[in-house]
């Protein structure tokens, strides 16, 4: 379960930023704004983009792996992907409200694309968990 959760979190963490990145490109906004905002969770007083982007890597890795572990433990065996989608929305409510709202760079992000990223995270993590469970026969 631990390997499955970490794998699900990391795969979902890498791929789930697509909605906000596409939105940023289509609306001619900065596609790295969300990454800098993630870095600001670790370095709230930092303004240099390079340091915020560097800080975003362990923050995003840690958050993604942690949520992957949680989802691996709680998602049901049936309707795993659908349940992952619902979980992604719940994660959005937590991530964007609790630590996120205290950070200016997170507050400045358009909410819709961020929620879409979290929804994608849940769907992707659910799909990975379902596939790993089928492969492991558990």
C-alpha angles and dihedrals in degrees: 000000000000094000091045092050095048092045091048092048094048096046091046091044092055097045104033096074090073097095095054092041092052090045091051093049093046092049093042093243128139109282091201095056093096091050092051089048090054089051090051089063087068097032105031096171096044118110102174110105095213093057093044091051091048091049091049092067099066092034094054092040092051096044093045094048092047094051090045089056091049093049092047089055099044109030112103123240091241121059089009095159094045090047088048089055091052090046090050090057090049090049089052090054090052100039097044096041106039111038095004101059091054090061118076095212091054092047090053094057119100104258098216097062091045091053088048089053091052091047089051089048091055094046094047094044090048091051092049092047091049092049093047092048091051091048093048092044092230 
